[in-house]
């Protein structure tokens, strides 16, 4: 049994939506379990340490030291309710997304939306005076910006698509998306400003993506080509098969062929003369073999 190989095969069979949810859930569980082990042995809070190295800092100098955080932050969650609500939104709107667009676009909108949200957060914290004192300590984590990019993208790609909400009944996607953006906008000053700003950055990309896609322009095309070329570097290349063939006999000219045949015939004539003089038993082993091969031709 190879559990890692089995997991890879099963993971590859999942839809792109399921893969995104599994990655988020797997990272969350791994960090939590690691934190429990370190707690039991009275080590430092590994959970905080891991999050600090994978979360996106607002300080540009720290981003240059940890450039991977632009991607890693969108797969991190601090508590259960945080990841629960993000994954529920991702599942609901991701299912609708895949009804109209392909899995590659889903992955692209998630990643580019998360990047856009992270950059919008960093830019805002370094631009607005309200955040100057907290730039050095502030970090962002969570899939919310990436998820909201998907929400906005599908909501404005099929704006009249209707969902049935509890207590409200049928509501069009465009209104759900607009209310989500308004809530984030109004919540900037009430706490978790960095998270709400990242949401708005992801939402902005999702909106632009949908409006451009309706016009026939895919904003993720260049990103998809880059990702395809990147993943191709890690694909296993088939082993080169080397075939061995016997060297072909050199071809004879007509003169060489006639000369060889004449020599063989003279040899046969000499053997036949020897038989007439001494009988067949008087032949050597080699002469008998030559005579036998000649009779087969």
Helices and strands as residue ranges (DSSP letters): H 3-13, H 16-40, H 46-54, E 56-57, H 60-65, H 69-72, G 73-75, H 80-100, H 103-127, G 129-134, E 139-140, H 144-157, E 162-165, E 169-172, H 173-186, G 188-190, H 193-214, H 221-232, H 254-278, G 280-282, H 285-296
